[in-house]
Amino acid sequence: MTDAELALILARIQFAFTVSFHFIFPAFSIGLASFLAVLEGLWLKTGKQLYMDLFKYWLKIFAITFAMGVVSGIVMSYQFGTNWSVFSDKAGPVIGPLMAYEVLTAFFLEAGFLGVMLFGMNKVGKNLHFVATLMVAIGTFISAFWILSVNSWMQTPTGFEMGANGQFLPGDSWWDIVFNPSFPYRLAHTVIAAYLTTAFVVGGVGAWHLLKDKTNAHARKMFSMAMWMAALVAPVQIFAGDLHGLNTLEHQPTKIMAMEGHYKSHPDGAPLILFGIPNSDEKRIDYKIEIPKLGSLILKHDPNAPMDGLDTVPEADQPPVGIVFWSFRIMVGIGFAMLGIGLWSLFARWRKKLYEWSWLHRAAILMAPTGFVAVIAGWITTEVGRQPFTIYGLLRTSESASPLAAPAIAISLLAFVIVYFAVFGAGTWYIMRLMKQSPKSGEKGVKSSETGPIRAAGIVPGPAQKDTPVFDANTKGAT
């Protein structure tokens, strides 16, 4: 292996490591921001203190999650200039404005209203505070909109022209770039995944506290809301995933071949390979368990429809099958497990045992982190399945990296690993500590001692402040 090849591998590992850490936090904050808006809206509608207690409880967790997402996102973006400068030079005229739109719309919107959301209820009034919460929730969605537009354009590039120096230049319409063929499907699939990820975290926390006290009203409400989300949205996600897969088959057929493990073409209908061990040396799936013709039925709605395999693709253009094959199955398996928990909760609700069945609660606790595993597995499927290209079919990954020596990238990668596990490990530990505490009546808001991570992200400047008074629903005043 040459120094250049090692440098490329290390650069890819570094980006994969940092983006995996970063993806965890937006996947949680997007859903949690909307959950907070729902809680505050229910409080305004019903006047029940329980909803405000839950709002304040999850607001503290959201603040830390949001801060860590900002910090990890900033660090990740620097790699476009350090490790991937050639890619930035060639694709910058297209992706640069899109990422700038994300800052000008989403980040400014979130930053402008986040302080009001965290500390301003007694200062601006409950209705305006609800508007601030909605703006933060909308801001997280807009952020996902632009970032996924960039990623989708790299997957299905349209609306561009090639410059004389090999740069990708915007064509006549930016709409063709923003709303590229895979973008609507990827946006829907990713945002729904964020909502499900949040629902199972909330459900797991509620189940944890139900195991300790089945009469806990706050835990009951959390668990009930989360299980409704699982039961109603998990089927929608499976349907959205199917549509996304059909879109991928149309525009990135090689990725589908790797996902399905189709080393060979199937002229009379492709099977659905449930499990097996990809053998790239022999170009086959060993020890496979498959259902004949079901692959063609799912992907082409005809059991006898022919399906091309990787034998029709030059080996230099094939993605690594083993990684894509298994990451896809992990994602799909977790999706069906979420559906199973949702259906189980519906049966328990019908039997009026939703808060009594301890095994359901234990299963919900086990499922709590699986949303994060699913979104990372989905990201791996998407990004590794696109290889060996950064811009699908047009710019190879090997042609996108900066001319750096392998030792330089190795040192920065090691530094990232140490710092990330220390900083974000501590933040995650603190979030777990907050979740371990049961919500209670009269829950306090964000305290000055809990704003350290937020100030570290530059969201709340200045020294630690005194505890901010919080609005009380019963007295209509500050306490």
C-alpha positions as CSV (number, residue, x, y, z in Angstrom):
1,M,0.0,0.0,0.0
2,T,1.4,3.4,-1.0
3,D,1.5,6.4,1.2
4,A,-1.2,8.1,-0.9
5,E,-3.5,5.1,-0.6
6,L,-3.0,5.0,3.2
7,A,-3.6,8.7,3.4
8,L,-6.9,8.3,1.5
9,I,-8.0,5.5,3.8
10,L,-7.2,7.5,6.9
11,A,-9.0,10.6,5.6
12,R,-12.1,8.5,4.9
13,I,-11.9,6.9,8.4
14,Q,-11.5,10.4,10.0
15,F,-14.6,11.8,8.2
16,A,-16.6,8.7,8.9
17,F,-15.7,8.9,12.6
18,T,-16.5,12.6,13.0
19,V,-19.7,12.5,10.9
20,S,-20.9,9.4,12.9
21,F,-20.5,11.2,16.1
22,H,-22.2,14.3,14.7
23,F,-25.1,12.5,13.1
24,I,-26.2,11.1,16.5
25,F,-27.0,14.6,17.9
26,P,-29.1,16.0,15.0
27,A,-30.9,12.7,14.8
28,F,-32.0,13.3,18.4
29,S,-32.4,17.1,18.4
30,I,-34.6,17.2,15.3
31,G,-37.2,14.9,16.9
32,L,-36.7,16.3,20.4
33,A,-37.4,19.9,19.2
34,S,-40.7,18.8,17.7
35,F,-41.5,16.8,20.8
36,L,-40.9,19.9,23.0
37,A,-43.2,22.0,20.7
38,V,-45.9,19.3,21.1
39,L,-45.6,19.3,24.9
40,E,-45.7,23.1,25.1
41,G,-48.7,23.2,22.7
42,L,-50.6,20.6,24.8
43,W,-49.8,22.6,28.0
44,L,-51.2,25.8,26.4
45,K,-54.3,24.0,25.2
46,T,-55.1,22.0,28.3
47,G,-53.3,24.0,31.1
48,K,-52.1,20.7,32.6
49,Q,-48.9,21.1,34.6
50,L,-47.8,17.6,33.7
51,Y,-47.0,18.7,30.1
52,M,-45.0,21.7,31.4
53,D,-43.1,19.4,33.8
54,L,-42.2,17.1,30.9
55,F,-41.3,20.1,28.7
56,K,-38.8,21.4,31.3
57,Y,-37.4,17.9,31.9
58,W,-36.6,17.3,28.2
59,L,-35.6,20.9,27.6
60,K,-32.5,20.4,29.7
61,I,-31.6,17.3,27.6
62,F,-32.3,19.2,24.4
63,A,-30.0,22.1,25.4
64,I,-27.0,19.8,25.9
65,T,-27.7,17.7,22.8
66,F,-28.1,20.8,20.6
67,A,-24.8,22.2,21.9
68,M,-22.9,19.0,21.2
69,G,-24.4,18.9,17.7
70,V,-23.2,22.4,17.0
71,V,-19.7,21.7,18.2
72,S,-19.3,18.4,16.3
73,G,-20.8,19.9,13.2
74,I,-18.3,22.8,13.1
75,V,-15.3,20.4,13.6
76,M,-16.6,18.1,10.9
77,S,-16.9,20.9,8.3
78,Y,-13.3,21.9,8.6
79,Q,-12.3,18.6,6.9
80,F,-13.7,19.9,3.6
81,G,-10.7,22.2,3.6
82,T,-8.1,20.0,5.2
83,N,-8.6,16.5,4.0
84,W,-10.9,17.0,1.0
85,S,-9.7,20.3,-0.6
86,V,-9.8,18.9,-4.2
87,F,-13.4,18.0,-3.7
88,S,-14.2,21.4,-2.2
89,D,-12.5,23.1,-5.1
90,K,-14.4,21.1,-7.8
91,A,-17.8,21.0,-6.1
92,G,-17.6,24.2,-4.1
93,P,-19.6,26.4,-6.7
94,V,-22.6,24.0,-6.1
95,I,-22.4,22.8,-2.5
96,G,-20.9,26.0,-1.1
97,P,-24.1,28.1,-1.6
98,L,-26.3,25.3,-0.4
99,M,-24.4,25.0,2.9
100,A,-24.4,28.8,3.2
101,Y,-28.2,28.8,2.9
102,E,-28.3,26.3,5.8
103,V,-26.4,28.8,8.0
104,L,-28.4,31.9,6.8
105,T,-31.8,30.2,7.3
106,A,-31.6,27.3,9.8
107,F,-28.7,28.2,12.1
108,F,-29.6,31.8,12.4
109,L,-33.2,30.9,13.1
110,E,-32.3,28.4,15.8
111,A,-29.7,30.7,17.4
112,G,-32.1,33.6,17.4
113,F,-34.8,31.8,19.2
114,L,-32.9,29.2,21.3
115,G,-32.1,31.7,24.1
116,V,-35.8,32.7,24.3
117,M,-36.7,29.0,24.4
118,L,-34.3,28.1,27.1
119,F,-34.5,31.2,29.4
120,G,-37.2,33.5,28.3
121,M,-40.6,32.1,29.2
122,N,-41.2,34.6,32.1
123,K,-39.7,37.4,30.1
124,V,-41.7,37.2,26.8
125,G,-44.9,35.4,27.9
126,K,-46.1,31.9,27.2
127,N,-47.5,32.5,23.7
128,L,-44.4,34.1,22.4
129,H,-42.3,31.5,24.1
130,F,-44.3,28.8,22.2
131,V,-43.5,30.7,19.0
132,A,-39.8,30.5,19.9
133,T,-40.0,26.8,20.5
134,L,-41.8,26.3,17.2
135,M,-39.1,28.4,15.4
136,V,-36.3,26.2,16.9
137,A,-38.2,23.1,15.8
138,I,-38.7,24.5,12.3
139,G,-35.0,25.5,12.2
140,T,-33.9,22.0,12.9
141,F,-36.0,20.8,10.0
142,I,-34.7,23.5,7.7
143,S,-31.1,22.5,8.6
144,A,-31.8,18.9,7.7
145,F,-33.4,20.2,4.4
146,W,-30.2,21.9,3.2
147,I,-27.7,19.4,4.4
148,L,-29.7,16.5,2.9
149,S,-30.0,18.5,-0.3
150,V,-26.2,18.7,-0.5
151,N,-25.8,15.0,0.2
152,S,-28.5,14.1,-2.2
153,W,-26.9,16.1,-5.0
154,M,-23.7,14.2,-4.5
155,Q,-25.7,11.0,-4.8
156,T,-27.8,12.1,-7.8
157,P,-26.2,15.2,-9.4
158,T,-28.4,17.3,-11.7
159,G,-28.6,20.9,-12.7
160,F,-24.9,21.5,-13.2
161,E,-22.5,22.4,-15.9
162,M,-18.8,21.4,-16.2
163,G,-16.4,24.3,-16.2
164,A,-13.2,24.4,-18.3
165,N,-11.1,23.7,-15.2
166,G,-13.2,20.6,-14.2
167,Q,-15.4,22.4,-11.7
168,F,-19.1,21.7,-11.2
169,L,-20.9,24.9,-11.9
170,P,-24.6,25.7,-11.3
171,G,-26.8,25.5,-14.4
172,D,-29.8,27.5,-15.4
173,S,-31.9,26.6,-12.4
174,W,-30.9,26.1,-8.7
175,W,-34.2,24.2,-8.2
176,D,-32.8,21.3,-10.3
177,I,-29.8,21.2,-7.9
178,V,-31.8,21.5,-4.7
179,F,-34.6,19.2,-5.6
180,N,-32.5,16.6,-7.3
181,P,-34.1,13.1,-7.9
182,S,-33.2,11.5,-4.6
183,F,-33.7,14.5,-2.3
184,P,-37.4,14.2,-1.5
185,Y,-37.1,10.5,-0.6
186,R,-33.9,11.0,1.4
187,L,-35.4,13.9,3.3
188,A,-38.6,12.1,4.3
189,H,-36.7,8.9,5.2
190,T,-34.1,10.8,7.4
191,V,-36.5,13.1,9.2
192,I,-38.9,10.3,10.0
193,A,-35.9,8.3,11.3
194,A,-35.1,11.2,13.6
195,Y,-38.6,11.3,15.0
196,L,-38.5,7.5,15.6
197,T,-35.1,7.8,17.2
198,T,-36.5,10.4,19.6
199,A,-39.7,8.5,20.3
200,F,-37.7,5.4,21.4
201,V,-35.4,7.4,23.6
202,V,-38.5,9.0,25.3
203,G,-40.2,5.6,25.5
204,G,-37.2,4.0,27.0
205,V,-36.9,6.7,29.7
206,G,-40.6,6.4,30.4
207,A,-40.3,2.6,30.6
208,W,-37.3,2.9,33.0
209,H,-39.3,4.9,35.4
210,L,-42.4,2.8,35.0
211,L,-40.5,-0.2,36.1
212,K,-39.7,1.6,39.3
213,D,-43.1,3.1,39.8
214,K,-46.1,2.1,37.6
215,T,-48.2,5.0,39.1
216,N,-45.7,7.7,37.9
217,A,-48.0,10.0,35.9
218,H,-45.1,11.7,34.1
219,A,-43.6,8.3,33.1
220,R,-47.0,7.1,31.9
221,K,-47.5,10.1,29.7
222,M,-44.0,9.8,28.2
223,F,-44.4,6.1,27.5
224,S,-47.8,6.5,26.0
225,M,-46.8,9.3,23.6
226,A,-43.7,7.4,22.5
227,M,-45.6,4.2,21.9
228,W,-48.2,6.0,19.8
229,M,-45.4,7.4,17.7
230,A,-43.8,3.9,17.3
231,A,-47.2,2.3,16.3
232,L,-48.2,5.0,13.8
233,V,-44.9,6.2,12.3
234,A,-42.9,3.0,12.1
235,P,-45.1,1.7,9.3
236,V,-44.8,5.0,7.5
237,Q,-41.1,4.8,7.7
238,I,-41.0,1.3,6.2
239,F,-43.2,2.6,3.3
240,A,-40.9,5.6,2.9
241,G,-37.9,3.4,2.9
242,D,-39.4,1.2,0.2
243,L,-40.0,4.3,-2.0
244,H,-36.4,5.4,-1.3
245,G,-35.2,2.0,-2.4
246,L,-37.1,2.2,-5.7
247,N,-35.6,5.6,-6.3
248,T,-32.2,4.3,-5.6
249,L,-32.7,1.4,-8.0
250,E,-33.5,3.9,-10.7
251,H,-30.6,6.3,-10.1
252,Q,-28.0,4.2,-8.3
253,P,-28.5,0.6,-9.3
254,T,-25.0,-0.4,-8.3
255,K,-25.8,0.5,-4.7
256,I,-28.9,-1.7,-4.8
257,M,-26.8,-4.6,-6.1
258,A,-24.5,-4.3,-3.1
259,M,-27.3,-3.9,-0.7
260,E,-29.1,-7.0,-2.0
261,G,-25.9,-9.0,-2.4
262,H,-26.5,-9.6,-6.1
263,Y,-23.0,-10.5,-7.4
264,K,-24.7,-12.2,-10.4
265,S,-27.5,-11.1,-12.7
266,H,-30.8,-12.9,-12.4
267,P,-32.6,-13.0,-15.8
268,D,-35.6,-14.9,-14.5
269,G,-36.2,-13.0,-11.2
270,A,-34.0,-12.2,-8.3
271,P,-34.3,-13.8,-4.8
272,L,-34.5,-11.8,-1.6
273,I,-31.4,-12.7,0.4
274,L,-32.3,-12.5,4.0
275,F,-28.9,-13.4,5.5
276,G,-25.5,-14.7,4.4
277,I,-21.8,-13.9,4.3
278,P,-20.6,-11.9,1.3
279,N,-17.6,-13.5,-0.4
280,S,-16.1,-10.8,-2.7
281,D,-13.2,-13.0,-3.7
282,E,-15.6,-15.7,-5.1
283,K,-18.3,-13.2,-6.0
284,R,-21.1,-15.0,-4.1
285,I,-23.0,-15.0,-0.8
286,D,-22.0,-17.9,1.3
287,Y,-24.5,-19.7,3.7
288,K,-27.3,-17.6,2.3
289,I,-30.9,-17.8,3.3
290,E,-33.1,-16.5,0.5
291,I,-36.7,-16.4,-0.7
292,P,-36.8,-17.1,-4.5
293,K,-38.0,-14.2,-6.8
294,L,-39.1,-12.0,-3.8
295,G,-36.3,-9.5,-4.6
296,S,-37.7,-8.8,-8.1
297,L,-41.3,-8.7,-6.7
298,I,-40.3,-6.0,-4.1
299,L,-38.1,-3.9,-6.4
300,K,-39.9,-4.3,-9.7
301,H,-43.3,-5.6,-8.6
302,D,-42.9,-8.6,-10.9
303,P,-41.5,-11.9,-9.5
304,N,-40.0,-12.8,-12.9
305,A,-38.5,-9.4,-13.7
306,P,-34.8,-9.6,-14.6
307,M,-32.3,-8.0,-12.2
308,D,-28.8,-7.0,-13.1
309,G,-25.9,-7.9,-10.8
310,L,-22.5,-6.6,-10.1
311,D,-21.2,-8.8,-12.9
312,T,-22.5,-6.0,-15.3
313,V,-20.4,-3.4,-13.5
314,P,-16.6,-2.9,-13.9
315,E,-14.9,-4.0,-10.7
316,A,-13.3,-0.6,-10.3
317,D,-16.8,1.0,-10.0
318,Q,-18.2,-1.5,-7.4
319,P,-18.7,-0.5,-3.7
320,P,-17.5,-2.8,-0.9
321,V,-20.4,-5.3,-0.8
322,G,-19.8,-6.7,2.7
323,I,-20.2,-3.4,4.5
324,V,-23.3,-2.2,2.5
325,F,-24.9,-5.7,2.7
326,W,-24.8,-5.8,6.5
327,S,-25.4,-2.2,7.3
328,F,-28.6,-2.3,5.2
329,R,-29.8,-5.4,7.1
330,I,-29.1,-3.8,10.4
331,M,-31.2,-0.8,9.5
332,V,-34.1,-2.8,8.1
333,G,-34.0,-5.2,11.1
334,I,-34.2,-2.4,13.6
335,G,-37.1,-0.8,11.6
336,F,-39.1,-4.0,11.8
337,A,-38.2,-4.4,15.5
338,M,-39.6,-0.8,16.1
339,L,-42.8,-1.8,14.2
340,G,-43.0,-4.9,16.5
341,I,-42.8,-2.8,19.7
342,G,-45.4,-0.4,18.3
343,L,-47.8,-3.3,17.6
344,W,-47.1,-4.8,21.0
345,S,-47.9,-1.5,22.6
346,L,-51.2,-1.3,20.7
347,F,-52.2,-4.8,22.0
348,A,-51.2,-3.8,25.5
349,R,-53.2,-0.6,25.2
350,W,-56.2,-2.5,24.0
351,R,-55.9,-4.9,26.9
352,K,-55.5,-1.8,29.2
353,K,-52.1,-3.1,30.3
354,L,-49.8,-0.5,28.7
355,Y,-48.5,0.6,32.1
356,E,-48.5,-2.9,33.7
357,W,-46.6,-5.2,31.3
358,S,-43.1,-5.2,32.6
359,W,-41.7,-7.2,29.7
360,L,-43.0,-4.5,27.3
361,H,-41.2,-1.9,29.4
362,R,-38.0,-3.9,29.4
363,A,-38.2,-4.3,25.6
364,A,-38.7,-0.6,25.3
365,I,-35.6,0.1,27.4
366,L,-33.5,-2.3,25.2
367,M,-34.9,-0.5,22.1
368,A,-34.1,3.0,23.4
369,P,-30.7,3.3,21.7
370,T,-31.5,1.4,18.5
371,G,-32.7,4.5,16.6
372,F,-29.1,5.8,16.7
373,V,-27.8,2.5,15.5
374,A,-30.3,2.5,12.7
375,V,-29.5,6.0,11.5
376,I,-25.8,5.3,11.5
377,A,-26.4,2.0,9.6
378,G,-28.5,3.9,7.1
379,W,-25.8,6.5,6.7
380,I,-23.2,3.8,6.1
381,T,-25.4,2.2,3.5
382,T,-25.9,5.4,1.7
383,E,-22.3,6.7,1.7
384,V,-20.4,3.4,1.3
385,G,-22.8,2.3,-1.3
386,R,-21.9,5.4,-3.3
387,Q,-18.2,4.4,-3.4
388,P,-15.9,4.7,-5.2
389,F,-17.3,8.1,-6.0
390,T,-17.8,11.3,-3.9
391,I,-20.1,12.7,-6.7
392,Y,-21.8,9.6,-8.0
393,G,-20.4,8.5,-11.4
394,L,-18.5,11.8,-11.9
395,L,-15.8,12.4,-9.3
396,R,-13.9,9.5,-7.6
397,T,-13.1,9.6,-3.9
398,S,-9.4,8.9,-4.8
399,E,-9.5,12.1,-6.9
400,S,-11.1,14.2,-4.2
401,A,-8.6,14.1,-1.3
402,S,-6.0,16.6,-0.3
403,P,-2.3,15.8,-1.1
404,L,-1.5,15.1,2.5
405,A,1.0,12.6,4.0
406,A,-0.5,9.7,5.9
407,P,1.2,10.5,9.2
408,A,-0.3,14.0,9.3
409,I,-3.8,12.6,8.9
410,A,-3.1,9.8,11.4
411,I,-2.1,12.3,14.1
412,S,-5.3,14.4,13.6
413,L,-7.4,11.3,13.6
414,L,-5.9,10.2,16.9
415,A,-6.5,13.6,18.3
416,F,-10.1,13.5,17.2
417,V,-10.7,10.1,18.8
418,I,-9.2,11.2,22.1
419,V,-11.1,14.5,22.2
420,Y,-14.4,13.2,21.0
421,F,-14.6,10.3,23.4
422,A,-13.6,12.6,26.3
423,V,-15.8,15.6,25.5
424,F,-18.9,13.9,24.0
425,G,-18.5,11.0,26.3
426,A,-18.8,13.4,29.2
427,G,-21.8,15.1,27.6
428,T,-23.6,11.8,26.9
429,W,-22.9,10.6,30.5
430,Y,-24.5,13.8,31.8
431,I,-27.5,13.3,29.5
432,M,-27.9,9.8,30.9
433,R,-27.7,11.1,34.4
434,L,-30.5,13.6,33.7
435,M,-32.6,10.8,32.2
436,K,-32.1,8.7,35.2
437,Q,-33.9,11.3,37.3
438,S,-37.6,11.0,37.2
439,P,-39.7,14.0,36.1
440,K,-41.6,15.5,39.0
441,S,-44.3,18.0,39.6
442,G,-43.0,21.5,39.5
443,E,-40.0,20.5,37.4
444,K,-37.4,23.4,37.3
445,G,-36.1,24.8,34.0
446,V,-32.6,25.0,32.7
447,K,-30.2,26.1,35.6
448,S,-27.0,28.1,35.3
449,S,-25.0,25.0,36.3
450,E,-26.4,23.2,33.3
451,T,-25.5,25.9,30.7
452,G,-21.8,25.1,30.6
453,P,-21.9,22.9,27.5
454,I,-24.1,25.5,25.8
455,R,-21.8,28.3,26.6
456,A,-18.9,26.2,25.3
457,A,-20.7,26.0,22.0
458,G,-20.9,29.8,21.9
459,I,-24.7,29.7,22.1
460,V,-25.0,31.5,25.4
461,P,-22.1,33.9,25.9
462,G,-20.7,35.3,29.1
463,P,-20.2,33.9,32.6
464,A,-22.6,31.6,34.4
465,Q,-25.8,33.5,35.3
466,K,-28.2,33.1,38.2
467,D,-31.0,30.6,37.8
468,T,-33.6,32.0,35.5
469,P,-37.1,32.2,36.9
470,V,-39.5,29.8,35.2
471,F,-43.2,30.3,34.4
472,D,-45.7,28.5,36.5
473,A,-48.9,27.4,34.9
474,N,-51.0,27.7,38.0
475,T,-49.9,31.1,39.4
476,K,-49.4,32.6,35.9
477,G,-46.3,34.2,37.2
478,A,-42.6,33.6,37.8
479,T,-41.3,31.3,40.5
